[in-house]
């Protein structure tokens, strides 16, 4: 059941709207359900564009500012489109000493990406993180749920190209 007319958005198709309506329907009358609703809707769309947050607010009978406030406060929410694959590059001391800066540079140059950005085709998002907790494998990067250790700058693109 649509809670208002679905706003037009290039990243949200009719099947996604149907899933969003189902999510809102499950949480509509549950107090304190904004975080769960946002998380599930972000899982459907990949991020939380403003028209979606407005729609969620109307569906939960909350002011849009409340929904936006929650989404902007928690780091797990993104209001910008993300890539299909998130590349997390460890910039901790062990990784830095073992050449992760050159690895990062190769990724940025090959995919026209910058730290915190997403490739134009939305294939990859690139994040620099302080530590991945795998110092013995340094230098380390994680793509999605896959950890790659002893990543060398001349081999990093071969690893990344295995992700469509």
CNS distance restraints for C-alpha pairs under 8 A (distance, minus, plus):
assign (resid   1 and name CA) (resid  18 and name CA) 7.94 0.50 0.50
assign (resid   1 and name CA) (resid  21 and name CA) 6.06 0.50 0.50
assign (resid   1 and name CA) (resid  22 and name CA) 7.49 0.50 0.50
assign (resid   1 and name CA) (resid  25 and name CA) 7.74 0.50 0.50
assign (resid   2 and name CA) (resid   6 and name CA) 7.14 0.50 0.50
assign (resid   2 and name CA) (resid  18 and name CA) 7.99 0.50 0.50
assign (resid   2 and name CA) (resid  21 and name CA) 5.87 0.50 0.50
assign (resid   3 and name CA) (resid  21 and name CA) 7.33 0.50 0.50
assign (resid   3 and name CA) (resid  55 and name CA) 7.64 0.50 0.50
assign (resid   3 and name CA) (resid  58 and name CA) 6.90 0.50 0.50
assign (resid   3 and name CA) (resid  59 and name CA) 5.24 0.50 0.50
assign (resid   4 and name CA) (resid  55 and name CA) 7.36 0.50 0.50
assign (resid   4 and name CA) (resid  58 and name CA) 7.48 0.50 0.50
assign (resid   4 and name CA) (resid  59 and name CA) 7.66 0.50 0.50
assign (resid   6 and name CA) (resid  17 and name CA) 7.30 0.50 0.50
assign (resid   6 and name CA) (resid  55 and name CA) 7.55 0.50 0.50
assign (resid   7 and name CA) (resid  51 and name CA) 6.51 0.50 0.50
assign (resid   7 and name CA) (resid  52 and name CA) 7.78 0.50 0.50
assign (resid   7 and name CA) (resid  55 and name CA) 7.76 0.50 0.50
assign (resid   8 and name CA) (resid  12 and name CA) 7.77 0.50 0.50
assign (resid   9 and name CA) (resid  13 and name CA) 7.81 0.50 0.50
assign (resid   9 and name CA) (resid  51 and name CA) 7.64 0.50 0.50
assign (resid  11 and name CA) (resid  45 and name CA) 7.11 0.50 0.50
assign (resid  12 and name CA) (resid  16 and name CA) 5.86 0.50 0.50
assign (resid  12 and name CA) (resid  17 and name CA) 6.78 0.50 0.50
assign (resid  12 and name CA) (resid  45 and name CA) 6.50 0.50 0.50
assign (resid  13 and name CA) (resid  17 and name CA) 6.36 0.50 0.50
assign (resid  14 and name CA) (resid  18 and name CA) 6.21 0.50 0.50
assign (resid  15 and name CA) (resid  19 and name CA) 6.39 0.50 0.50
assign (resid  16 and name CA) (resid  20 and name CA) 6.11 0.50 0.50
assign (resid  16 and name CA) (resid  44 and name CA) 6.36 0.50 0.50
assign (resid  16 and name CA) (resid  45 and name CA) 6.96 0.50 0.50
assign (resid  17 and name CA) (resid  21 and name CA) 6.04 0.50 0.50
assign (resid  18 and name CA) (resid  22 and name CA) 6.28 0.50 0.50
assign (resid  19 and name CA) (resid  23 and name CA) 6.23 0.50 0.50
assign (resid  19 and name CA) (resid  44 and name CA) 7.33 0.50 0.50
assign (resid  20 and name CA) (resid  24 and name CA) 6.15 0.50 0.50
assign (resid  20 and name CA) (resid  41 and name CA) 5.88 0.50 0.50
assign (resid  20 and name CA) (resid  44 and name CA) 7.45 0.50 0.50
assign (resid  21 and name CA) (resid  25 and name CA) 5.99 0.50 0.50
assign (resid  22 and name CA) (resid  26 and name CA) 6.37 0.50 0.50
assign (resid  23 and name CA) (resid  27 and name CA) 6.52 0.50 0.50
assign (resid  23 and name CA) (resid  37 and name CA) 6.51 0.50 0.50
assign (resid  23 and name CA) (resid  40 and name CA) 7.08 0.50 0.50
assign (resid  23 and name CA) (resid  41 and name CA) 7.21 0.50 0.50
assign (resid  24 and name CA) (resid  28 and name CA) 5.45 0.50 0.50
assign (resid  24 and name CA) (resid  37 and name CA) 6.53 0.50 0.50
assign (resid  24 and name CA) (resid  56 and name CA) 6.92 0.50 0.50
assign (resid  24 and name CA) (resid  59 and name CA) 6.17 0.50 0.50
assign (resid  24 and name CA) (resid  60 and name CA) 6.80 0.50 0.50
assign (resid  25 and name CA) (resid  59 and name CA) 7.86 0.50 0.50
assign (resid  27 and name CA) (resid  33 and name CA) 5.98 0.50 0.50
assign (resid  27 and name CA) (resid  37 and name CA) 6.74 0.50 0.50
assign (resid  27 and name CA) (resid  60 and name CA) 7.43 0.50 0.50
assign (resid  28 and name CA) (resid  33 and name CA) 7.88 0.50 0.50
assign (resid  28 and name CA) (resid  59 and name CA) 6.63 0.50 0.50
assign (resid  28 and name CA) (resid  60 and name CA) 4.92 0.50 0.50
assign (resid  28 and name CA) (resid  61 and name CA) 7.79 0.50 0.50
assign (resid  29 and name CA) (resid  60 and name CA) 7.41 0.50 0.50
assign (resid  33 and name CA) (resid  37 and name CA) 6.07 0.50 0.50
assign (resid  34 and name CA) (resid  38 and name CA) 6.02 0.50 0.50
assign (resid  34 and name CA) (resid  60 and name CA) 7.93 0.50 0.50
assign (resid  34 and name CA) (resid  67 and name CA) 6.84 0.50 0.50
assign (resid  34 and name CA) (resid  70 and name CA) 7.56 0.50 0.50
assign (resid  35 and name CA) (resid  39 and name CA) 6.03 0.50 0.50
assign (resid  35 and name CA) (resid  70 and name CA) 7.11 0.50 0.50
assign (resid  35 and name CA) (resid  71 and name CA) 7.82 0.50 0.50
assign (resid  36 and name CA) (resid  40 and name CA) 6.19 0.50 0.50
assign (resid  37 and name CA) (resid  41 and name CA) 6.07 0.50 0.50
assign (resid  37 and name CA) (resid  56 and name CA) 7.84 0.50 0.50
assign (resid  38 and name CA) (resid  42 and name CA) 5.91 0.50 0.50
assign (resid  38 and name CA) (resid  48 and name CA) 7.67 0.50 0.50
assign (resid  38 and name CA) (resid  53 and name CA) 7.95 0.50 0.50
assign (resid  38 and name CA) (resid  56 and name CA) 7.85 0.50 0.50
assign (resid  38 and name CA) (resid  71 and name CA) 7.32 0.50 0.50
assign (resid  38 and name CA) (resid  77 and name CA) 7.83 0.50 0.50
assign (resid  39 and name CA) (resid  43 and name CA) 6.24 0.50 0.50
assign (resid  39 and name CA) (resid  77 and name CA) 7.25 0.50 0.50
assign (resid  40 and name CA) (resid  44 and name CA) 6.51 0.50 0.50
assign (resid  41 and name CA) (resid  45 and name CA) 6.33 0.50 0.50
assign (resid  41 and name CA) (resid  48 and name CA) 7.56 0.50 0.50
assign (resid  42 and name CA) (resid  46 and name CA) 5.00 0.50 0.50
assign (resid  42 and name CA) (resid  47 and name CA) 4.79 0.50 0.50
assign (resid  42 and name CA) (resid  48 and name CA) 5.70 0.50 0.50
assign (resid  42 and name CA) (resid  77 and name CA) 7.44 0.50 0.50
assign (resid  42 and name CA) (resid  78 and name CA) 7.96 0.50 0.50
assign (resid  43 and name CA) (resid  47 and name CA) 7.40 0.50 0.50
assign (resid  46 and name CA) (resid  81 and name CA) 6.63 0.50 0.50
assign (resid  46 and name CA) (resid  82 and name CA) 6.50 0.50 0.50
assign (resid  47 and name CA) (resid  77 and name CA) 7.12 0.50 0.50
assign (resid  47 and name CA) (resid  78 and name CA) 5.21 0.50 0.50
assign (resid  47 and name CA) (resid  79 and name CA) 5.53 0.50 0.50
assign (resid  47 and name CA) (resid  80 and name CA) 6.09 0.50 0.50
assign (resid  47 and name CA) (resid  81 and name CA) 5.48 0.50 0.50
assign (resid  47 and name CA) (resid  82 and name CA) 6.77 0.50 0.50
assign (resid  48 and name CA) (resid  52 and name CA) 6.18 0.50 0.50
assign (resid  48 and name CA) (resid  53 and name CA) 6.43 0.50 0.50
assign (resid  48 and name CA) (resid  77 and name CA) 7.31 0.50 0.50
assign (resid  48 and name CA) (resid  78 and name CA) 6.03 0.50 0.50
assign (resid  48 and name CA) (resid  79 and name CA) 4.67 0.50 0.50
assign (resid  48 and name CA) (resid  80 and name CA) 7.07 0.50 0.50
assign (resid  48 and name CA) (resid  81 and name CA) 7.97 0.50 0.50
assign (resid  49 and name CA) (resid  53 and name CA) 6.55 0.50 0.50
assign (resid  49 and name CA) (resid  79 and name CA) 5.39 0.50 0.50
assign (resid  49 and name CA) (resid  80 and name CA) 6.93 0.50 0.50
assign (resid  50 and name CA) (resid  54 and name CA) 6.21 0.50 0.50
assign (resid  50 and name CA) (resid  79 and name CA) 7.43 0.50 0.50
assign (resid  51 and name CA) (resid  55 and name CA) 6.18 0.50 0.50
assign (resid  52 and name CA) (resid  56 and name CA) 6.12 0.50 0.50
assign (resid  53 and name CA) (resid  57 and name CA) 6.12 0.50 0.50
assign (resid  53 and name CA) (resid  64 and name CA) 6.74 0.50 0.50
assign (resid  53 and name CA) (resid  67 and name CA) 6.30 0.50 0.50
assign (resid  53 and name CA) (resid  68 and name CA) 6.62 0.50 0.50
assign (resid  54 and name CA) (resid  58 and name CA) 6.33 0.50 0.50
assign (resid  54 and name CA) (resid  64 and name CA) 5.17 0.50 0.50
assign (resid  54 and name CA) (resid  67 and name CA) 7.63 0.50 0.50
assign (resid  55 and name CA) (resid  59 and name CA) 6.12 0.50 0.50
assign (resid  56 and name CA) (resid  60 and name CA) 6.06 0.50 0.50
assign (resid  56 and name CA) (resid  67 and name CA) 7.56 0.50 0.50
assign (resid  57 and name CA) (resid  61 and name CA) 5.76 0.50 0.50
assign (resid  57 and name CA) (resid  62 and name CA) 4.71 0.50 0.50
assign (resid  57 and name CA) (resid  63 and name CA) 5.76 0.50 0.50
assign (resid  57 and name CA) (resid  64 and name CA) 5.12 0.50 0.50
assign (resid  57 and name CA) (resid  66 and name CA) 7.74 0.50 0.50
assign (resid  57 and name CA) (resid  67 and name CA) 6.00 0.50 0.50
assign (resid  58 and name CA) (resid  62 and name CA) 6.06 0.50 0.50
assign (resid  58 and name CA) (resid  63 and name CA) 7.25 0.50 0.50
assign (resid  58 and name CA) (resid  64 and name CA) 7.49 0.50 0.50
assign (resid  62 and name CA) (resid  66 and name CA) 6.61 0.50 0.50
assign (resid  62 and name CA) (resid  67 and name CA) 7.23 0.50 0.50
assign (resid  63 and name CA) (resid  67 and name CA) 6.93 0.50 0.50
assign (resid  64 and name CA) (resid  68 and name CA) 6.08 0.50 0.50
assign (resid  65 and name CA) (resid  69 and name CA) 5.83 0.50 0.50
assign (resid  66 and name CA) (resid  70 and name CA) 6.40 0.50 0.50
assign (resid  67 and name CA) (resid  71 and name CA) 6.24 0.50 0.50
assign (resid  68 and name CA) (resid  72 and name CA) 5.94 0.50 0.50
assign (resid  69 and name CA) (resid  73 and name CA) 6.06 0.50 0.50
assign (resid  70 and name CA) (resid  74 and name CA) 6.48 0.50 0.50
assign (resid  71 and name CA) (resid  77 and name CA) 5.65 0.50 0.50
assign (resid  71 and name CA) (resid  78 and name CA) 7.50 0.50 0.50
assign (resid  71 and name CA) (resid  79 and name CA) 7.86 0.50 0.50
assign (resid  72 and name CA) (resid  77 and name CA) 7.07 0.50 0.50
assign (resid  72 and name CA) (resid  78 and name CA) 7.89 0.50 0.50
assign (resid  72 and name CA) (resid  79 and name CA) 7.94 0.50 0.50
assign (resid  78 and name CA) (resid  82 and name CA) 7.83 0.50 0.50
assign (resid  81 and name CA) (resid 118 and name CA) 7.43 0.50 0.50
assign (resid  81 and name CA) (resid 122 and name CA) 7.56 0.50 0.50
assign (resid  82 and name CA) (resid  86 and name CA) 7.65 0.50 0.50
assign (resid  82 and name CA) (resid 118 and name CA) 5.93 0.50 0.50
assign (resid  82 and name CA) (resid 122 and name CA) 6.39 0.50 0.50
assign (resid  82 and name CA) (resid 124 and name CA) 7.32 0.50 0.50
assign (resid  82 and name CA) (resid 125 and name CA) 5.81 0.50 0.50
assign (resid  83 and name CA) (resid 118 and name CA) 5.75 0.50 0.50
assign (resid  83 and name CA) (resid 119 and name CA) 6.90 0.50 0.50
assign (resid  83 and name CA) (resid 121 and name CA) 7.90 0.50 0.50
assign (resid  83 and name CA) (resid 122 and name CA) 4.18 0.50 0.50
assign (resid  83 and name CA) (resid 123 and name CA) 4.67 0.50 0.50
assign (resid  83 and name CA) (resid 124 and name CA) 4.18 0.50 0.50
assign (resid  83 and name CA) (resid 125 and name CA) 4.75 0.50 0.50
assign (resid  84 and name CA) (resid 122 and name CA) 6.27 0.50 0.50
assign (resid  84 and name CA) (resid 123 and name CA) 5.01 0.50 0.50
assign (resid  84 and name CA) (resid 124 and name CA) 5.87 0.50 0.50
assign (resid  84 and name CA) (resid 125 and name CA) 7.61 0.50 0.50
assign (resid  85 and name CA) (resid 123 and name CA) 6.13 0.50 0.50
assign (resid  85 and name CA) (resid 124 and name CA) 4.87 0.50 0.50
assign (resid  85 and name CA) (resid 125 and name CA) 6.34 0.50 0.50
assign (resid  85 and name CA) (resid 143 and name CA) 6.38 0.50 0.50
assign (resid  85 and name CA) (resid 144 and name CA) 5.71 0.50 0.50
assign (resid  85 and name CA) (resid 163 and name CA) 7.48 0.50 0.50
assign (resid  86 and name CA) (resid 124 and name CA) 5.64 0.50 0.50
assign (resid  86 and name CA) (resid 125 and name CA) 4.68 0.50 0.50
assign (resid  86 and name CA) (resid 126 and name CA) 5.96 0.50 0.50
assign (resid  86 and name CA) (resid 127 and name CA) 7.33 0.50 0.50
assign (resid  86 and name CA) (resid 142 and name CA) 7.94 0.50 0.50
assign (resid  86 and name CA) (resid 143 and name CA) 5.59 0.50 0.50
assign (resid  86 and name CA) (resid 144 and name CA) 5.49 0.50 0.50
assign (resid  87 and name CA) (resid 124 and name CA) 6.83 0.50 0.50
assign (resid  87 and name CA) (resid 125 and name CA) 6.00 0.50 0.50
assign (resid  87 and name CA) (resid 126 and name CA) 4.89 0.50 0.50
assign (resid  87 and name CA) (resid 127 and name CA) 6.10 0.50 0.50
assign (resid  87 and name CA) (resid 141 and name CA) 6.89 0.50 0.50
assign (resid  87 and name CA) (resid 142 and name CA) 5.78 0.50 0.50
assign (resid  87 and name CA) (resid 143 and name CA) 4.50 0.50 0.50
assign (resid  87 and name CA) (resid 144 and name CA) 6.74 0.50 0.50
assign (resid  88 and name CA) (resid 126 and name CA) 6.13 0.50 0.50
assign (resid  88 and name CA) (resid 127 and name CA) 4.78 0.50 0.50
assign (resid  88 and name CA) (resid 128 and name CA) 5.72 0.50 0.50
assign (resid  88 and name CA) (resid 129 and name CA) 6.40 0.50 0.50
assign (resid  88 and name CA) (resid 141 and name CA) 5.48 0.50 0.50
assign (resid  88 and name CA) (resid 142 and name CA) 5.05 0.50 0.50
assign (resid  88 and name CA) (resid 143 and name CA) 6.29 0.50 0.50
assign (resid  89 and name CA) (resid 100 and name CA) 7.62 0.50 0.50
assign (resid  89 and name CA) (resid 104 and name CA) 7.05 0.50 0.50
assign (resid  89 and name CA) (resid 126 and name CA) 7.65 0.50 0.50
assign (resid  89 and name CA) (resid 127 and name CA) 6.21 0.50 0.50
assign (resid  89 and name CA) (resid 128 and name CA) 4.90 0.50 0.50
assign (resid  89 and name CA) (resid 129 and name CA) 6.01 0.50 0.50
assign (resid  89 and name CA) (resid 140 and name CA) 6.53 0.50 0.50
assign (resid  89 and name CA) (resid 141 and name CA) 4.42 0.50 0.50
assign (resid  89 and name CA) (resid 142 and name CA) 6.56 0.50 0.50
assign (resid  90 and name CA) (resid  95 and name CA) 6.33 0.50 0.50
assign (resid  90 and name CA) (resid  96 and name CA) 7.90 0.50 0.50
assign (resid  90 and name CA) (resid 100 and name CA) 7.31 0.50 0.50
assign (resid  90 and name CA) (resid 128 and name CA) 6.05 0.50 0.50
assign (resid  90 and name CA) (resid 129 and name CA) 5.08 0.50 0.50
assign (resid  90 and name CA) (resid 130 and name CA) 5.93 0.50 0.50
assign (resid  90 and name CA) (resid 131 and name CA) 5.37 0.50 0.50
assign (resid  90 and name CA) (resid 132 and name CA) 5.90 0.50 0.50
assign (resid  90 and name CA) (resid 139 and name CA) 7.18 0.50 0.50
assign (resid  90 and name CA) (resid 140 and name CA) 5.76 0.50 0.50
assign (resid  90 and name CA) (resid 141 and name CA) 5.85 0.50 0.50
assign (resid  91 and name CA) (resid  95 and name CA) 5.92 0.50 0.50
assign (resid  91 and name CA) (resid  96 and name CA) 5.58 0.50 0.50
assign (resid  91 and name CA) (resid 100 and name CA) 6.73 0.50 0.50
assign (resid  91 and name CA) (resid 101 and name CA) 7.58 0.50 0.50
assign (resid  91 and name CA) (resid 128 and name CA) 6.31 0.50 0.50
assign (resid  91 and name CA) (resid 129 and name CA) 5.88 0.50 0.50
assign (resid  91 and name CA) (resid 130 and name CA) 5.25 0.50 0.50
assign (resid  91 and name CA) (resid 131 and name CA) 6.41 0.50 0.50
assign (resid  92 and name CA) (resid  96 and name CA) 5.91 0.50 0.50
assign (resid  92 and name CA) (resid 129 and name CA) 7.63 0.50 0.50
assign (resid  92 and name CA) (resid 130 and name CA) 5.11 0.50 0.50
assign (resid  92 and name CA) (resid 131 and name CA) 4.94 0.50 0.50
assign (resid  92 and name CA) (resid 132 and name CA) 7.89 0.50 0.50
assign (resid  93 and name CA) (resid  97 and name CA) 6.03 0.50 0.50
assign (resid  94 and name CA) (resid  98 and name CA) 6.32 0.50 0.50
assign (resid  94 and name CA) (resid 135 and name CA) 5.93 0.50 0.50
assign (resid  94 and name CA) (resid 138 and name CA) 6.05 0.50 0.50
assign (resid  94 and name CA) (resid 139 and name CA) 7.02 0.50 0.50
assign (resid  95 and name CA) (resid  99 and name CA) 6.41 0.50 0.50
assign (resid  95 and name CA) (resid 100 and name CA) 5.47 0.50 0.50
assign (resid  95 and name CA) (resid 135 and name CA) 6.98 0.50 0.50
assign (resid  95 and name CA) (resid 138 and name CA) 4.78 0.50 0.50
assign (resid  95 and name CA) (resid 139 and name CA) 4.10 0.50 0.50
assign (resid  95 and name CA) (resid 140 and name CA) 6.48 0.50 0.50
assign (resid  96 and name CA) (resid 100 and name CA) 5.06 0.50 0.50
assign (resid  96 and name CA) (resid 101 and name CA) 6.22 0.50 0.50
assign (resid  96 and name CA) (resid 139 and name CA) 7.18 0.50 0.50
assign (resid  98 and name CA) (resid 138 and name CA) 6.61 0.50 0.50
assign (resid  98 and name CA) (resid 139 and name CA) 5.81 0.50 0.50
assign (resid  99 and name CA) (resid 103 and name CA) 6.76 0.50 0.50
assign (resid  99 and name CA) (resid 139 and name CA) 6.74 0.50 0.50
assign (resid  99 and name CA) (resid 152 and name CA) 7.56 0.50 0.50
assign (resid  99 and name CA) (resid 153 and name CA) 7.64 0.50 0.50
assign (resid 100 and name CA) (resid 104 and name CA) 6.09 0.50 0.50
assign (resid 100 and name CA) (resid 139 and name CA) 5.67 0.50 0.50
assign (resid 100 and name CA) (resid 140 and name CA) 7.61 0.50 0.50
assign (resid 100 and name CA) (resid 151 and name CA) 7.81 0.50 0.50
assign (resid 100 and name CA) (resid 152 and name CA) 7.91 0.50 0.50
assign (resid 100 and name CA) (resid 153 and name CA) 7.64 0.50 0.50
assign (resid 101 and name CA) (resid 105 and name CA) 6.21 0.50 0.50
assign (resid 102 and name CA) (resid 106 and name CA) 6.18 0.50 0.50
assign (resid 102 and name CA) (resid 153 and name CA) 5.92 0.50 0.50
assign (resid 103 and name CA) (resid 107 and name CA) 6.41 0.50 0.50
assign (resid 103 and name CA) (resid 151 and name CA) 7.51 0.50 0.50
assign (resid 103 and name CA) (resid 152 and name CA) 6.63 0.50 0.50
assign (resid 103 and name CA) (resid 153 and name CA) 4.41 0.50 0.50
assign (resid 103 and name CA) (resid 154 and name CA) 7.96 0.50 0.50
assign (resid 103 and name CA) (resid 156 and name CA) 6.61 0.50 0.50
assign (resid 104 and name CA) (resid 108 and name CA) 6.18 0.50 0.50
assign (resid 105 and name CA) (resid 109 and name CA) 6.11 0.50 0.50
assign (resid 106 and name CA) (resid 110 and name CA) 5.95 0.50 0.50
assign (resid 106 and name CA) (resid 153 and name CA) 6.67 0.50 0.50
assign (resid 106 and name CA) (resid 156 and name CA) 7.73 0.50 0.50
assign (resid 106 and name CA) (resid 157 and name CA) 7.61 0.50 0.50
assign (resid 107 and name CA) (resid 111 and name CA) 6.07 0.50 0.50
assign (resid 107 and name CA) (resid 112 and name CA) 7.90 0.50 0.50
assign (resid 107 and name CA) (resid 113 and name CA) 7.19 0.50 0.50
assign (resid 107 and name CA) (resid 156 and name CA) 7.57 0.50 0.50
assign (resid 107 and name CA) (resid 157 and name CA) 6.97 0.50 0.50
assign (resid 108 and name CA) (resid 112 and name CA) 5.40 0.50 0.50
assign (resid 108 and name CA) (resid 113 and name CA) 4.45 0.50 0.50
assign (resid 108 and name CA) (resid 114 and name CA) 5.52 0.50 0.50
assign (resid 108 and name CA) (resid 115 and name CA) 7.63 0.50 0.50
assign (resid 109 and name CA) (resid 113 and name CA) 6.74 0.50 0.50
assign (resid 110 and name CA) (resid 157 and name CA) 7.85 0.50 0.50
assign (resid 111 and name CA) (resid 119 and name CA) 6.55 0.50 0.50
assign (resid 112 and name CA) (resid 119 and name CA) 6.70 0.50 0.50
assign (resid 113 and name CA) (resid 117 and name CA) 5.97 0.50 0.50
assign (resid 113 and name CA) (resid 118 and name CA) 6.37 0.50 0.50
assign (resid 113 and name CA) (resid 119 and name CA) 5.73 0.50 0.50
assign (resid 113 and name CA) (resid 125 and name CA) 7.82 0.50 0.50
assign (resid 113 and name CA) (resid 126 and name CA) 7.04 0.50 0.50
assign (resid 114 and name CA) (resid 118 and name CA) 7.69 0.50 0.50
assign (resid 114 and name CA) (resid 126 and name CA) 6.89 0.50 0.50
assign (resid 115 and name CA) (resid 126 and name CA) 5.44 0.50 0.50
assign (resid 115 and name CA) (resid 127 and name CA) 5.44 0.50 0.50
assign (resid 115 and name CA) (resid 128 and name CA) 6.32 0.50 0.50
assign (resid 116 and name CA) (resid 125 and name CA) 6.98 0.50 0.50
assign (resid 116 and name CA) (resid 126 and name CA) 5.49 0.50 0.50
assign (resid 116 and name CA) (resid 127 and name CA) 5.07 0.50 0.50
assign (resid 116 and name CA) (resid 128 and name CA) 7.38 0.50 0.50
assign (resid 117 and name CA) (resid 125 and name CA) 5.64 0.50 0.50
assign (resid 117 and name CA) (resid 126 and name CA) 5.75 0.50 0.50
assign (resid 117 and name CA) (resid 127 and name CA) 7.53 0.50 0.50
assign (resid 118 and name CA) (resid 122 and name CA) 5.95 0.50 0.50
assign (resid 118 and name CA) (resid 123 and name CA) 7.60 0.50 0.50
assign (resid 118 and name CA) (resid 124 and name CA) 5.68 0.50 0.50
assign (resid 118 and name CA) (resid 125 and name CA) 4.14 0.50 0.50
assign (resid 118 and name CA) (resid 126 and name CA) 6.45 0.50 0.50
assign (resid 119 and name CA) (resid 123 and name CA) 6.13 0.50 0.50
assign (resid 119 and name CA) (resid 124 and name CA) 5.50 0.50 0.50
assign (resid 119 and name CA) (resid 125 and name CA) 6.37 0.50 0.50
assign (resid 123 and name CA) (resid 164 and name CA) 7.19 0.50 0.50
assign (resid 132 and name CA) (resid 140 and name CA) 7.56 0.50 0.50
assign (resid 132 and name CA) (resid 141 and name CA) 7.98 0.50 0.50
assign (resid 134 and name CA) (resid 138 and name CA) 6.82 0.50 0.50
assign (resid 134 and name CA) (resid 140 and name CA) 7.09 0.50 0.50
assign (resid 135 and name CA) (resid 139 and name CA) 7.48 0.50 0.50
assign (resid 135 and name CA) (resid 140 and name CA) 7.68 0.50 0.50
assign (resid 137 and name CA) (resid 149 and name CA) 4.67 0.50 0.50
assign (resid 137 and name CA) (resid 150 and name CA) 5.55 0.50 0.50
assign (resid 138 and name CA) (resid 149 and name CA) 5.89 0.50 0.50
assign (resid 138 and name CA) (resid 150 and name CA) 5.34 0.50 0.50
assign (resid 138 and name CA) (resid 151 and name CA) 7.40 0.50 0.50
assign (resid 139 and name CA) (resid 149 and name CA) 5.98 0.50 0.50
assign (resid 139 and name CA) (resid 150 and name CA) 5.06 0.50 0.50
assign (resid 139 and name CA) (resid 151 and name CA) 5.49 0.50 0.50
assign (resid 139 and name CA) (resid 152 and name CA) 7.59 0.50 0.50
assign (resid 140 and name CA) (resid 147 and name CA) 7.18 0.50 0.50
assign (resid 140 and name CA) (resid 148 and name CA) 5.71 0.50 0.50
assign (resid 140 and name CA) (resid 149 and name CA) 4.59 0.50 0.50
assign (resid 140 and name CA) (resid 150 and name CA) 6.20 0.50 0.50
assign (resid 140 and name CA) (resid 151 and name CA) 6.01 0.50 0.50
assign (resid 141 and name CA) (resid 147 and name CA) 6.08 0.50 0.50
assign (resid 141 and name CA) (resid 148 and name CA) 5.39 0.50 0.50
assign (resid 141 and name CA) (resid 149 and name CA) 6.74 0.50 0.50
assign (resid 141 and name CA) (resid 151 and name CA) 7.31 0.50 0.50
assign (resid 142 and name CA) (resid 146 and name CA) 5.44 0.50 0.50
assign (resid 142 and name CA) (resid 147 and name CA) 4.40 0.50 0.50
assign (resid 142 and name CA) (resid 148 and name CA) 5.92 0.50 0.50
assign (resid 143 and name CA) (resid 147 and name CA) 6.59 0.50 0.50
assign (resid 143 and name CA) (resid 148 and name CA) 7.81 0.50 0.50
assign (resid 151 and name CA) (resid 155 and name CA) 6.94 0.50 0.50
assign (resid 151 and name CA) (resid 156 and name CA) 6.16 0.50 0.50
assign (resid 152 and name CA) (resid 156 and name CA) 5.98 0.50 0.50
assign (resid 153 and name CA) (resid 157 and name CA) 7.90 0.50 0.50
assign (resid 155 and name CA) (resid 159 and name CA) 6.68 0.50 0.50
assign (resid 156 and name CA) (resid 160 and name CA) 6.33 0.50 0.50
assign (resid 157 and name CA) (resid 161 and name CA) 6.00 0.50 0.50
assign (resid 158 and name CA) (resid 162 and name CA) 6.95 0.50 0.50
assign (resid 159 and name CA) (resid 163 and name CA) 7.87 0.50 0.50
